[in-house]
């Protein structure tokens, strides 16, 4: 199975229109961006596929939050990293072969999108902005569907964003109504017929742009 995007080439920079934040100036190092989901299309689907699941994960997120987005210090390249989920979607119909740019997200919604759109019958899960904004009264809520890259402006590492598409032998996944990527991984166990992936890179660090 193959996954590609007309929005960016594999291993290339993701355009700012598909990010949550973009590099600003000294007074405002990060400003909001277009937050559109990128185009995705796939082929070579195996026989027996009854649905797809889609995840987008950044594995390069700093683990020491106290130094994130501070002008007086950098996040070192070798700091231990963890995952940040930007998108979790399940029950994508077996006959689907494409998601258009901006089809599932087109702009930032404070407190998260209530009912993000997607392919007919699909279900959108929580992304990790849900936890990130939990202590921010202006932004906290259930962040569903796609919300794009916004790595720290002081991070020395270029972040990678892996889009992973799974062809499944079940028409629906047994995930909770309020589900996230860990639920998807558990529910997919034993059902994956094939996987395809691509990744793009992104930064808001002006020294790396």
MARLOVEX-345430 format. One record per residue: x, y, z of N, C-alpha, C in turn. Coordinates in steps of 0.2 Angstrom, whole numbers, plus 5000, padded with zeros to 4 digits. Layout:
N
XYZXYZXYZ...
***
This chain:
209
500449945000500050005000500450065000500250114996500650174996500250234998500550285002500250345004500650405001500350454998500650514996500250574997500550634996500250694997500450744992499950784989500050834984500250894988500250894995500350954999501050965001501450905001502150905003502450835001503050834999503450774997503650735003503750675003503950635008504650655010504750675017505350695020505450765019505050805016505150875014504750915019504850985019504551035023503751035022503351035027502651045027502551115026502151145021502051215021501651235027501751305028501451335034500751335035500351335029499651335029499351265032499751215033499551155036499751145043500051205046500251205053499751245057499851235064499451265069499851335070500451335070500851395072501451405067501651465066502151485061502651535064503251535062503751585066503451655065503551695070503351765070503951805071503851855075504451905076504651895083505151945085505351945092504851945098504351995096503852005101503351945101503251915096502751855095503051805091503451765095503851715091503451665087502851645089502451605086501751635085501451635079500851655078500451605074499751605075499351555072499351555064499351495062499351485054498651455052498651425046498051405043497751345046498151305049497951245052497451195047497651195041497251155036497551085036497151035036497450965035497750955028498250925027498550915020498150865016498250865010498050815005498350755007497950695006498250635007497850585002498250544999497950494994498350424995497950374993498350304994498050254989498550204988498350154982498650094985498550044980498849974982498549944988497849954989497449934995497449854994497549815000497549744999496749724999496749664996496049634996495849615004495149625005494949615012494949675016495149725013495149795017494349815018494149825024493549845026493449915029494049945031494050015033494750035034494950095035495550125036495550165043496150165046496250215052496850255050496850315052497350365050497650395057498350405058498650435063499150485060499250545064499750585063500150595069500750585070501150585076501850625075501950665080502650695080503050665086503550625084503950595089504450635092504550695091505050745093504950795098504350785102504150835107504650835113504850885115505250895121504950865127505250835132505050805138505050845144505450905143505550945149505151015147504551015149504051065147504251135149504651135155504851205158505251245153505651215149506051255144505751265138505151245136504851255130504651325129504751355123504551425121504851475126505451475128505751525132506351555128506351625128506851655124507551655127507551635133508251635136508551575136508351525133508651455133508351415127508751375125508651325119508451255122507951225118507851155119508451115116508851085119509451055116509150995111509550985106509350935101509350865104509750855109509850785112509350775118508950825119508450815125508050755123507850705128507450655127506750675124506450645120505850665116505250615117504650635116504050595116503550605111503050565110502550575105502050635106501850665101501250705101500850695096500150675097499750655092499350715089499350725082499050775079498350755076498250695075497650675071497550595073496950575074496750505075496050505072495950465067495350455063495250375062494650355063494550285062493850275057493750215055493150195052493150235045493650245042493650275035493450225030492950235026492650185022493150155018493050085016493550045012493650075005493150105003493150134996493550204995493650225001494050295001494750284998494950334995495650334992495950404993495650454996495950524996495550565001495950605004495650655009495950725006495550775004495750835001496050885006496450925004496750975008496151015011496151025017495651075021495051035022494950975020494250935020494050925028494550915032494450895039494650955044495050995042495251055046495451115042495151175043495251235039495251295044495751305048495751355053495751325060495951375065495951355072495351375076495051325079494451335083494651325091494551385094494751385102494351335105494651295110494351245113494251175109494451175103494451125099493751115094493851085089493251075084492751025087492151045087491551005090491450945086491350955080491150905075491550905069492250895069492650905063492350855057492450875051492150845045492750785043492450745039492950685037492550645032492850595029492550545025491850515028491350505024490750485027490850425031490550425037490550365041491150365046491650405045492250405049492150445056492550425060492550455067493250485069493150545071493850585073493950575081494550565082494750555089495050615092495250615098495650675102496350675100496550735099497250745098497550775104498250775104498550795111498550865112498250915108498150975111497650975116497250925117496750915123497150925129497750885130498050895136498550955136498750975131499251035131498851095133498251105131497851165133497451155139497551095143497051085149497051135154497651175155497651225160497551295157497351305151497251365148496551375147496251425151495451435151495251455144495651495140495551515134495551465128495851405129495951355124495751285126495651275132495551205135494851175132494851115131494251075128494451015125494050975122494150915118494350935111494950925109495250945103495250885098494750885094494550825090494850835083495050785079495250785072495950815072496050845066496750865064496850935067497350945070497651015072498451005071498751055067499351045064499951065069500551055066501151065069501251135072501551135078501751205082502251185086502851165084503451145088503751215092504051205097504351265101504851305096504751375097505151415093505951415095506051385101506751375104507051305103506751265099506951195099507451195094508051155095508551155091508451095086507951055087507750995083507251015078507350995071506850995066506350935068505650955069505150905070504950865064504750805065504550755060503750745061503350735056502650725057502550665053502350605056502250545052501450535051501250525045500550515043500550435042500150405046500150325045499450305044499350265038498750245036498750165037498250145040498150065041497550045038497649985033497149955030496849895035496249895037496049855042495449805039495449745043494949695041494349695044494149755048493549765051493249825049492549835048492249895045492249945051492349935057492349985062492849955068493150005071493549985077493149995083493349955088492949955095493350005099493250065098493550115102493050155106493250185112492750225115492450285111491950315113491650375110492150425110492450435116493050485117493650455116493950445110494550395110495150445107495750415108496350445106496750385103497350405101497850365097497950295101498050295108498150235111497650185110496950215110496450165109496450135102496650175097496650155091497150095090497750105093498250055093498049985096497649995101497449935105496849905101496449935098495849915094496049875088496649905085496849875078497249815079497449795085497849735086497549675082497849645078497649585074497249595068497049665067496649685061497049715055497649725056498049765051498249725045497949745039498149705033498749735030498849805031499449835028499449905031500049935030500150005033500550045028500450105027500850155023500950215027501550245025501650305029502050355025502050415027502450465024502550515030503150555029503250605034503550675031503350725035503550795033503950825039504250875038504650905043504350975044504451005050504251075052504551105058504651165058504951205063504651275064504651305070504551375070505151415073505751375073506351405075506651445069506751505070506951545064507651535062508051505066508751485065508751425060508151385060508151325056507751335050507351385049506851395044507251405037
***
